[in-house]
Amino acid sequence: MKNNLIFIGNKFLHNTSLQYYIIREVKKHISEIDSILFYKENDNSLFLNLETQLNDKANLFIATTKQNFSTIGKLLCTVTGDNQVLQGSTLIPRKSKKFEDGSYLIEHKNSFINVFHIDEMQKIPPLFLNENKATKVQIFQENETTLHALLTPLAQTYEIAFEMVTIVEEWIEVIFTQKKHGNLEKFLLALEKLLPNKLIQTDNVVSFMIQRLSSLNKKITFAESCTGGLLTYYFTKENGASTILDGSLITYSNDLKETWIAVEQKALEAFGAVSVEVVRQMSEGALNVSHADFAISISGIAGDGGGSAEKPVGTVFIGVRNKQNHIEKRFLFKGDRNYVQEQSVLMALKMVLLLDKKTFFEKI
């Protein structure tokens, strides 16, 4: 069954931070959001579209404002043949299966509808719509064609459905769901034997890295240039980041590359800030100044301008390092400035995972 999210109110379209907060919270309750729809408060098509979605057997999360909460309840009662009753100081549909202040759950034709209200700078109320989540696995050092050929016979044996999405080159997220008579647990055990040291069972790689490094009492640090702190944000937005990250350095200028992390001036002059030599020294300097166990460095030309024939826009060098080994690579990413930055961060995560498979892939 599909899971759709409906926003009713102009503020949700324009206030993207509020919108993303709601999406994150909804995703904690379901595997995927199949569609996201936006409606103005006075949109005349809302009634017909709600009826259509319920006839299509879709579960719905409906986010609205406190001001329109009762109005949406009345509209749903018209669609479902119900009426509203007073609970506390709020009108909600009489057939509500669960309710708390600001949120209720109703069932109609085997579909569930969770309506809730939220406004700016408020915490989302409890959500009641839950489903058995699909299992997500991150697989590395494979491409989609090869991986599909490997997974298909195993999935058929254990009656498992799967779909794949490439995050960056040779990092594929696979979503597994169990069919009626499937055995997901045995399938995952067989998958680990099929792809040793290539998979991590998680839907959040950074959260996994935080947990793994924390359990091993290890720390990580970063020296960022073109990503401007985005890599650091990937970690600090997750719970527990403080246990493995004391800090990082955004060395955007050459002067700070020299003074903060000891990049040699002669390397900057001879090779330029966007080079293998400089990211090597950036990761080394970050490791030395932080006393961490792992370091990642990124320097590149995110765009939209600033490129050259030798180093076009999208050229990014990434260095990863632990106390024993280091790797530096050059990439040419496509897209606008923000997408180049995102790809740089994701590729850096992949590189540090593969740098030390014992830390990140072996069970502890």
N, C-alpha and C positions, 0 to 999 in steps of 0.2 A: 504494500500500500504506500502511496506517495505521502510525503510530509511537506506541507506548504506553509509558508509564513506570510501573513497579510498584515501590512501596516495601514492603519486608517488615521490620517491626519497629515497635514503638510509638513509639520515639524520633523517627522521621521525621515522624510526625503531630504530635507535641507540640513538637519543636524546629524551629520554622519557619525560623530562620536557616540551619540545616543543610539543610533541605528546599529553600529557595530557591537556595542555593548549587548543589545538585545539578541543579536545573531549569535554571539558567543554563548550567552546563557541558554538559548534554545538548543544549540548544538550539544550541550551537556546532557540533553534528554533523548536525543535521537541520533541515528547514524549520519544521515545526510538531510539537508534541506533541498527538496527537489525544485521548488520555485519560490521566488520572493516577489510579492506584488504590492504595489503602493496605490492607495486611493485617497482622494480628498474627502473631507467630511461630508460634503454635499454631492458626491458622485452618484448619479442616478443609476449607474450600471452595477453598483455594488450588490444589490439584492439579487439580480439575475446571476451574477458571477458566483455568489455564495451558493446559490441553489445548484448551479452547474458543478461546482467543485464537490459538493456533498453527494450529488448523483454519481460522480466519477469515483466515489469511495476514497476520498482524500482526507487524511487527518489534517486539521488546521490549528495553527497557532495564530491568534488574532491579537495584535497589539494596538491599543487605542489610548486616547487620553482619558483622564479622569472625567473630564467634562462630557465626553461622548460615550462613556462606559455603559450607561443605562440605555442609551439610544441604540447601541449595537446589540444589546440584549433583546430589546424589543424587536429589532430586525430579525434576529435569529429565531425568536419565538414565532414570527410570521412564517419563516421558512420551514420550521420543524413542527408547527402545529402545537405550540406550547403557550404558556402565559407566564408573566413575571410575578414573583412574590418578593416581599420585603425580608431581607436578611440583615439584621442590624439596622443600618441606615441606608442600605443599598438595595436596589431592585436587581434581581437576577432570575434567570429561567427556573421555573418550578422543578424541572426534571434534572437539575444540576446534580451530578454524582459526587462531586467534591467541590468544596469552596472554602476560601479564606478571604480576608479583606483584600479586595483588589484583583481577585482571580477566581475563576470557576471552570469546571469541566463538564461538558454535556456529551451525550452519545446520540447519534442519529444515523440509522441505517448502517450500523457497524463502523461508522466513522466517529472519531472523537474530535471535539472542538474545545480548545483551551483559550478562553478569552481573558485578557488581563489588561490593566491600565498602568501606564507609567508616563511620567513627565520629566522634564529636565532636572538633573541633579538629584534624582531619586533612585532608590534601590528597587530592582525588579521584585515583584511579589512572588510567592511560591508558584511553580509551574507543576502541573499534574500529569501532563501527557508524556508518557514514557514508552519506549519500545526496546526490544532486545537489540542492542547495538551490534552492528557488523564488526568483525575483527579486522583491524588494519595492520599491515606488515610493511616495513620498509626494506626493500631489497636493493643491494648494491652490486656493481660490477657486472650487470647484465643489461641487455637491451630488450625492448618489448617483444620483438619477434622471437628471439631465443627463449625468453622467459615464458611466453605463451605456449610454446611447444613443450616446455618442461612441465608446466603446471597442468595442462589440459588432461593428460591421462590420470594424473594423481587426483585431480579434482573430481573426475568422473568416478573413480574408484570409491571415493568417500562421499559422493553426492554433495559437492560444494560448488557454489557459483562464485565467480570472481570477476572483477573488473580492475583495469590497471590505468594509472596515470603517471607520466614521467614528470618528476620534480625538476631535475636537471639531468644532464647526460649521465647515464648509468646509475641513476638513483630513481627507482620506481616504487611508488606506493601502490599496494595491492589491497583491495577491499574484498574480504571473503565473507560470504553468507551461507549458512547451513540450509540445505533443502529439507523437505519434510522428513526424510529418513536418513539424513546425512549425519556424519560424525566429525564435527569440527575439531575436537580435541585430538583425536587420532590423526587427522589430516595434518594438523600443525606439527605434531611430533615427526611425522614422515617428511614434512617439508624441511624441518631443521636438518634431517639427515641428507636430504637431497641437495641442500644449499648451505653447507657448513661455513660458518664465519662470513656469511653474506647477508644475513637478515636480522632485523631487530623487530620484535613484536611490540609496536607502539603506534599511537596515532599522533604523537607529539615528540619529535626527535630531540628537541632542546630540553623538554622536561625529562626525558629519559637520560640525557647526558648529565643534567644536574643531579639526578638521583644516583646515577652510577658513580660520578666523580665524588659526590658527597660520601657514599658508602665506602669509598677507597681512600678518603681523606686527601683528595687531590684537588688542585685548583687550576683555573684557566684564566688567561688574560688576552687582551687584544691590542693591536696597534692599527688604527684605521685611518685611511686618508679619504679616498673617494666615497666610501660608504658613510662617512660622517657620524658614526655612532650607531648605525642601524644594526650591526652585528651585536653590539652591547645591548641594544634594546630588545633583540630577540631573546636574550637571556633574562634581563631584568624584568620583563613583563611576566615571567613565570615565577611561581612560588618556589622558594628555596634558593634563589639565585645567590643570596648573600653567603651561603655556605661554601660556594665554590668560586666566587668572583669577588676579589677585594677591590678591583677597579680596572680601568682600561685607559688607553690614551688615544685621543683623536689628534694626530699629528698632521694637520692639513697642509701646513707650510713647510718648506725645506728647513727653515730656521728651527722649528720645533722638532723636526726629525733629527736634527743634529744635537740640539741641547737636551731634549727629553730622553731620547733612546739611543743616542750615540751613533747615528748614521754618519758615516764619514763624508766630509765635504767632497773629497775627490771622487767618491762613488756617485754622488749626486751630479757633479759636473761632467763626469765621463759617460755615465749611462742614463742620467735623468731620473727623476723621482719615480717614474713608471718603468720599472725594470726588475729583473730577477735579482740583481745585486742589492738593490735597495730594500726589497721586501724581505730578503734574507737577513739583512742587518736590522730591519725593523722587528722581525720576530725574535731575533737574538737579543736585541736591546730590551724589548718588552719582557722577555723571560728573565733577564738579569735584574731589571729594576723592580719587578714584582715578586720574584722568588716563587713564581707559579710553576706548575708541572707541565702545562701546555700553553702555547702561544699561537695566535693566528695574526697574520698581517695582510693588509689589503691596500693596494695602490693602483689607481687606474684612471681612465678617462671616461667618465660616465656620460658626458655630453651635456647639452646637445651640440656644443661646439668644442674646440680645443684639440681636435685630432690632427694627424698628419698622415702622409703616405706610409711612413714607417710604423706609426702607431695610430691607427684610425680610432674614431670614437667607438667605444665598446671594448677597447683593449684594457685588460685588467690582469695584474699579477697578484697571485695569492701565495703566501708562505705559511706553512704549518710546522710546528716544532714541538718536540718534547726534549727531555734531558739527554736522550740518546741519538735521535735522528731529526732530520729536517728535510722538507720537500718544498720546492718552489715551482710553480707552473704559470704559463701564460695562457690567457683565454681571450677570445673575441666574442663578446656577447652582443646580441641584437635586441633592439627595442628602444624605448625612450629612456631618459635619465633614471627614472625610478625603477623601471624593470631591469636595467643593467645593474643597479645597486642591489636589488632583490636577488638576482641570479648570482651575483658575487658572494653574497652572504650564504646562500644555500650551497654553492659549490665549496665554500670554505668549510662549512659544517661537514660536508661529505669527506673532504680531504683529511680533516683532523680525525674523523671516525676511522678512516682506513689507515691512518698513520700508526695507530696502536690498536690492533684488533684484539689483543689480549685484554685491554682495558674495556673496550666497548662491545665486543661481540661474544666473548666467552662468558659462560654462566658463572656467577659467584655465589 
